[in-house]
Every structure is written in C-alpha cells, then in structure tokens.
Amino acid sequence: MQCQYLSIGVNDNAENIVQQIDKELQQLKEKRINYSVKEMDFEGTTSVLCNIEEDGSAAKNLNKYELLKYHVSNALAEYVIQEYEDKLLIRLINSNYGYFNASEKKDILRISQKNIRNEDKIFFNTLFQIRRRNMIVRKFMEYFEGSSSIILDGFINFRLKDYIKELEDVIDNAVDDFLIEREYKEFIRLLKYFVEIQDSKFNIVHVVMQKDEQYILLDEKRHEITNECMQDFLYELPETEINHDDLLVSSLITLAPKSIVIHNLERFKNQKLLDTIKNIFVGKVILCGGCNICEYNLVKSDTKE
C-alpha cells in the first residue's frame, strides 16, 4: 500500500504544527481515510510529514490527496494567523512607521490587534477576517498543486504578499485611529485643565436626559438652570449650527461642579459624549439608577407630548 504525502519545513514549533494539522485531519477519520502526521529531523532541518494511504482506484486516491491538501492548507492558515500574525504586525510597524517611538508603536500594535481580531464585533471586520483567512488557504492550495514540499517561513515571506498587504492596510488604519485617539487625549487634557482652573459654581449639577435627546440642567436645589447656562453659547451660534452635545460639555466646564449626576441614563444614546464627560470630570460623575428627579422628568416629558 503506497502513501501520498505533504512535507512542511519549519524552524521551530514543529510540535504545535503537528497538533494543528492533526486536529484538522480528524475530519478524515469520518471518511475512513487513514493518515499520519509526524515530526521528522533530517540533516539539521525539521519537517512535518503528512501521509495519506492509497488504496482503491486512481481517481479515489486522487480525491483523498486533494482532501489532504485542503485540510493541511486550512490547518496551516490557522497556524499562520495564530503564530505569525503578531510577529508580522510588529515587523511591518517597525519597517513602515519607524519614526514613532516605542510607546507609540505599542499603541499602534494594540489598535491593529483589536481591529484584526474584531474585538468590537464589527460586521465588515468579520468579512475582512474571513477574506484574509481564505486568502491564505487559497495560496497554500495553489502551492500544493505544484509541489508536495514547502518551507513555511519562505512561503510566508514570498508567497503571502497579498495577505501582508492586507496587514499593512490594517496598520495604516490603526495609525489613523491612534492619531485621532492621541488628539482626543490631548483635547481631554486641556478640558480637564480648564475645569481645574475654574471656581466651582455649584456643588451638584443634575443632567436630565429628555426624550428628544436634549438635556436639561438642574442645580443642587433642583432648580432648572439650562437656559442661563447655555444662553451665552447660543448667542454665538446660528441655530443651524447648534450642537446640544457640545453645549452640554461647554456648560459643564463653565459650571465646574463638584459632582455631576446623570439621570435617565437609558436615554443617553451618545456613549462617546458620556465617556467624554466622565474623562473630563474624573471621579465626579454619578450615574443615577432611578430617582424622583427621573420620575419627575418622565411626567414632564409626557405632559409636553
């Protein structure tokens, strides 16, 4: 009984590759196809040898060999993503963005990893994940059409150029996000400074979310102070350019209260605005879980409607 094989030359982690391939080839057992995966050393080089037994007709054996190539390609694609992706990202960041310092590169790597792993569960990033993986599988399959032996490091460096270009695009987007994030942090730092140099005009300011996604402000005695706080800003802006989120932040900075209580949190649709307020007024923001101010506002809003 003859065997058909695929040989993968590796520099290290041969045991991990064997485990990854064996896990993938378990599916062949369901088709009653016998195979073996083992690590071999020859003249100082290490290879992972994947064999499949031949029996029956030539067509049947060819089909088995195609299955072997397909499953090994899938296993190697998964291994590349798990073991090489971070190394490639670091190499590309150092190569393409050498002018950033070590701390900045670390932040760019963090954002790249977050985006490439789709930690925010964004639909389009999921599609890009699938496309990148399929791209790697296809490249392995194409290679195995002409050769049964492969050197993994060389293949990644010279045959996965399209995949590496995708990683470069991920890094480029991460750099844009990093610069925006850095500008935002600087913006917050300045706003915190403005708050620190202001005298607190109120001990407590209540921010009450309305159904129309606007806000009313109450002082510690629960008197409404919305108009008097925002009037100066409204005079300076045309009605078409009024941004109530910006008005809220500007008003709170001017008031510089010792505490801010956010009411009707479930209506607070702009999470970034809430994060900005919490970042400016660190330790001073209280998120109300329900009180008579919230109930009073509900009645007031329903009456208006």
Protein Blocks (a to p, Z undefined) as FASTA:
>chain_A
ZZdddddddfbhklmmmmmmmmmmmmmmmnopacddddddeehiacdddddddehjfklm
mmmmmmmmmmmmmmmmmmmmmmmmmmmmmmmmmmmmmmbcfklmmmmmmmmmmmmnomno
paklmmmmmmmmmmmmmmmmmmmmmocbdcfklmmmmmmmmmmmmmmmmmmmmmmmmmmm
mmmmmmmmmmmmmmmmpccfbfbdcddddfkopacdddfkopafklmmmmmmmmmpcfkl
pcfklmmmmmmmmnopabdcdehkllmmblmlmmmmmmmmgoiaccdebdfklmmmmmmm
mmmZZ
